[in-house]
Amino acid sequence: MAHKILIVDDAAFMRMMIKDILTKNGYEVVGEAADGAQAVEKYKEHQPDLVTMDITMPEMDGISALKEIKKINPNAKIIMCSAMGQQAMVIDAIQAGAKDFIVKPFQADRVIEAISKTLS
């Protein structure tokens, strides 16, 4: 059975790019969210195997959403997505429980490597 993944990014274009990479590699995208608050709701609704989470978003940022999801499920698997130059935020995210991070613009092989490593 395909692993279920929730994609969180405030840019529709970025969500589309990740979704394309994932579906081509046999993953099932169960939901998409445009901000952290939506991400928490969608997480409760779908209980995905993994979440790709943008760090900088309106309403609630990725690190806050990561912490909320970890309260719901301490074993949640979350991979952060960041633009170049967000090293400090990536470190905060890893300390808050993120399993890995991928850098924008996305390289398909790096995305799949991070996801398969996190799910194994």
N, C-alpha and C positions, 0 to 999 in steps of 0.2 A: 504494500500500500504506500502511496506517495506521502511524503512528509508534508504537513500543512504549515504554510508560512503566512504571516501577517506582515504587510509592507507599510511602513510609516515614513512619510516624507511630505513636507508642505508643497513641494513642486510636483505637479501631476506628471511632468516629463520624466522626472527621476523615478517615480513609481512605475511608470510605463517601461522604462529601461530595465529596472530590476525584475519586473514581472516577466518581461520578454526573456531575460537570461534564465530565470527560474523555470518557467514553463518548458523552454527548450531542453532543459536538463532533467525533466521528469518530476519537478516539484509541483505541488498544488498550492496556488495562492488563494487562501480562504477569505481574505479581506484586505482592505486598504484604508489608511487613515491619513488625514492631512495635518493633524496636530496631536500633541501628547494626550490631551483629554479624550479625543476620539480613540486613540490607541488603547487606552485603558479600558474603555467601553467595549471595543472590538475584541480585546484580549479576553474579557469575561465572557463575551458572546461565543467566540469561536474556539477558545482554548488551543491555540496553535502550538505546533512543536517548536517553532522558532519565530522570532520577530526581528526584522531588519528595521532599525530605528535611527532616523535622522537626529542629529544633536540639536541644531538650531531651528526652532519652529515657533510660530506664534501661539498664543494661549498658554500652552504648557510645553516647555522644552523637553528634549529627549531624555536628559538625565533625570528630571522630575518624574517623567512617565516611567522610566526604567525602575525607579524606586517604588512607585505605586504598584507596578506589575509584580515586583519582587515581594510586596506585602501580600498580594493575592496568591502568588505561587513562588515560594523561595527557590524552586528549581527551574524557573523560567529561563529559557535560553534566548538571549538577546545579543544581537550583533549591532554595534553602532556604526553609523555612516557619517563620515565627516569630510568637510572640505579641507584642503591643505591649510596648515597654519592653525589648526585647532588642537594642538598637542595637549595643552593643559586640560581642555575639556575631555579629551579622550582618556587621559589618566584618571580624571574624576569618574568617568563612566566605568572604567575597568574596576576602580576601587568600589563603586556602587554595585558591581556584580555583572557587568557586561562580559560576555565570553570572548569577544574579539572585536575588531573594527575594520572597516573597509573604507578606502579613501576615494572621494569623487575626483575626477570622472571615473566611473566604474570600469574595471577591467573584468570581463566575464570570467576568466579563469581564476582570478583572485576571489571573486564573489563566491564561486562554486567551491573553491578550496576552503574558504572560511566557513561556509555553511556545512559542508560535508564533515569537516574536522569537528565542528561544534556538535553536530548531531550524532557523531559516532561514539 
